[in-house]
Amino acid sequence: MKIKDVIQHKGNQAVVTIGPEATVRELVALLAEHNVGALVVSEDGERVAGIVSERDVVRRLHQDATVLEHAVSSIMTADVRTCAADDGLTDLMQTMTEHRIRHVPVVADGRLTGIISIGDVVKNRIGELEFERDQLDHYVHQT
């Protein structure tokens, strides 16, 4: 299975981005508004400058209560793991596990085209397992 197959099955394929100079308070509002766990940081909505998650906010909040007034760039991860639409899902699962990340931007020709979350991966994998189970059940109960 390819990343593009998982993205096609997502209900909403739009990627919410935030500028690096936006405040962490604005970030929190966008995370809540869109009910997502991470946003891609981008100046133009196409090039990936970083990624920032709820986890990043919480960890910084523990260290500095004023972090909500800081720029997103101060807490984002700048070394972003990305994938391509034609990459295999198994490889992505391995990357997510090895690097302990939950969100991976999908990039084509340096341009942001989507984002895939661990939830998307799990949902897809459950669907595959259910299909296999149904096929095996059908095979076993043929008369």
C-alpha positions in Angstrom: 0.0 0.0 0.0 1.2 3.5 -0.8 0.9 6.8 1.1 -1.3 8.2 -1.7 -3.8 5.4 -1.1 -4.2 6.3 2.5 -4.5 10.0 1.7 -7.2 9.4 -0.8 -9.3 7.7 1.8 -9.0 10.6 4.3 -12.2 12.6 4.5 -10.4 16.0 4.6 -7.2 16.2 2.6 -6.5 19.9 3.4 -3.3 20.6 5.3 -3.6 23.3 8.0 -0.4 25.3 8.2 0.8 28.1 10.5 3.5 30.7 9.9 6.7 30.6 12.0 6.1 34.0 13.5 2.6 33.2 14.7 2.3 32.9 18.5 2.0 29.6 20.3 -1.4 30.9 21.5 -2.5 31.1 17.9 -1.2 27.6 17.3 -3.2 26.2 20.2 -6.3 27.9 18.8 -5.8 26.4 15.3 -5.1 22.9 16.8 -8.4 23.1 18.7 -10.4 24.6 15.8 -9.3 21.9 13.3 -9.2 19.1 15.9 -5.7 18.1 14.9 -2.6 17.2 16.9 0.0 19.0 14.8 0.4 21.7 12.2 3.0 22.1 9.4 4.9 25.4 9.8 5.2 27.2 6.5 5.6 30.7 5.4 3.7 30.2 2.1 1.6 27.1 2.8 3.7 25.1 0.3 7.3 24.8 1.7 7.8 23.0 4.9 9.8 25.0 7.4 8.9 22.8 10.4 6.2 20.9 12.3 4.8 21.6 15.7 2.5 19.4 17.8 0.5 19.5 21.0 3.4 17.6 22.6 5.8 20.4 21.7 3.5 22.9 23.4 3.0 20.8 26.6 6.7 20.1 27.0 7.6 23.8 26.7 4.7 24.9 28.9 6.2 22.8 31.6 9.5 24.7 31.3 8.1 28.2 30.6 4.6 29.4 31.4 5.1 32.4 29.0 5.5 30.1 26.0 2.1 31.0 24.7 3.3 34.4 23.7 6.4 33.1 21.9 6.7 32.5 18.2 5.9 29.0 16.9 9.4 28.9 15.4 10.8 28.8 19.0 9.2 25.4 19.7 8.8 23.8 16.3 10.8 20.8 15.0 12.9 22.2 12.1 14.3 18.8 11.0 11.1 17.4 9.6 10.7 13.8 8.4 8.7 13.9 5.2 7.4 11.2 2.8 6.3 11.1 -0.8 2.9 9.9 -2.1 4.5 6.9 -3.8 6.3 5.8 -0.6 5.2 2.5 0.9 3.1 2.5 4.1 5.3 0.0 5.8 8.3 2.2 5.4 6.3 5.1 6.9 5.3 3.0 9.8 8.9 2.1 10.5 9.9 5.8 10.3 7.2 6.8 12.7 8.2 4.1 15.1 11.9 4.7 14.9 11.7 8.5 15.3 8.7 8.5 17.7 6.7 10.8 15.5 2.9 10.9 14.9 2.6 13.2 11.9 4.5 13.2 8.6 4.0 15.8 5.9 3.7 14.5 2.3 5.9 16.4 -0.1 6.2 16.4 -3.9 8.8 18.5 -5.7 9.5 20.4 -2.4 5.8 21.3 -2.1 3.5 20.3 0.7 0.7 18.1 -0.7 -0.7 16.4 2.4 -0.1 15.1 5.9 -0.4 11.6 7.3 -1.0 10.9 11.0 -0.5 7.7 13.0 -4.3 7.7 13.3 -4.5 7.5 9.5 -2.0 4.6 9.4 -3.8 2.7 12.2 -7.2 3.2 10.5 -5.9 1.9 7.2 -4.2 -1.1 8.8 -7.4 -2.1 10.7 -9.3 -1.9 7.4 -6.7 -4.2 5.7 -6.9 -6.7 8.6 -10.7 -6.7 8.5 -10.7 -7.4 4.8 -8.2 -10.2 5.2 -10.3 -11.7 8.0 -13.5 -11.5 5.9 -11.7 -13.2 3.0 -10.4 -16.0 5.2 -13.8 -16.4 6.8 -15.5 -16.6 3.4 -12.9 -19.2 2.2 -13.3 -21.4 5.3 -17.1 -21.3 5.1 -17.6 -22.0 1.4 -19.9 -24.8 0.7 
